[in-house]
Amino acid sequence: MKLYIYEHCPFCARARMIFGLKNIPVEEHVLLSDDSGTPQSMIGEKMVPILQKDDGSYMPESLDIVDYIDNNYGGKPILVGSQSSEISALIKQLQHYDYKLECPRYIKLGLAEFATQHAIDDFVANKTKKIGSFDACLEQTDELVMSVSNILDKLAPLIVSAHACNGNLSLDDILLFPVLRNLTCVKNLTFPPKIKAYLESMSRQSKVNLFFDQAV
C-alpha cells in the first residue's frame, strides 16, 4: 500500500498513525504542496491523505483510511477505547488558535512538501487568504501561545496515560495527537509534563515524528 501525504498535515498524521500503531508497512509519498495534478488524477480533487490500496484503487479521507486499516489489517481492531467529550471540546478550542501559530512556521521546518519556492509561495498565498499575513500572525505569537497554554493546562488532567489519552487506544488518540504534534513546531510553547510525555509516547508508538528539533 502507498500513502500520499504532506508531512505537516494533521489529517495525514491520523492516517500515518494507524499504520504505525499496528506495525503495518506502507510506502509514504510526500507530495509537493502545489502539486494538484497528482491527487486530482487519483481522486478528482486536491486533497491528502490518499491511500492507494493493494488492488490499486484510491481512498481519500483520513478517518475512512483509519477505519479501513484498523478493521482489515494487523489482526483485531485496536481503537476500542472510550472517547471523551471533554477532550473533543478542547481539541476544538485549540483549533481556534493553532492555524495562526503553525502555518507561518511550517515553511521554515525543511519539510518535503515545501522543497521548491513555488510550493512555498503557493502555500503562503492560499493560507494568507484564511489567516492574514504570516508576518502578522508571527507578531501575535505571545498572545496565541498564552491562549493555547491555557487550553493545554485544562487538557493535561484529562490525559489518563502516556500510552493512550483515555487509558486505551481510541479514536480520541487519532484526533488529539496530530493537533498536539503540530504545536511542537512552536518554539515558544511549553507543554505540561503529562502532555509532553503523551506526545513522546504516542510518537514512538505511531512512528510519526514530532517537530521539537525543528521548532521555530
Number of C-alpha atoms within 10 A of each C-alpha: 15 16 24 22 25 23 22 22 15 22 20 23 26 26 27 26 22 25 22 18 20 18 14 13 10 15 11 15 16 17 20 19 20 17 14 14 11 15 19 12 10 16 15 11 13 16 18 22 28 22 25 18 15 9 7 10 11 16 18 20 16 21 18 13 23 19 15 14 19 20 14 10 13 14 10 11 15 16 20 11 16 14 16 14 10 11 21 13 11 15 20 12 15 19 12 12 15 19 17 23 23 21 21 22 19 24 20 14 16 11 15 17 22 25 14 12 11 13 18 18 14 15 19 17 14 11 16 16 9 10 14 14 15 19 9 12 18 16 11 13 17 13 11 18 20 13 16 22 17 11 15 21 14 14 19 18 11 15 18 14 16 17 20 21 29 20 13 18 20 18 21 21 23 25 18 19 25 24 21 21 22 25 24 22 24 20 15 13 17 15 18 15 10 19 23 17 16 22 25 16 16 26 20 15 16 20 17 21 15 20 17 14 10 16 18 16
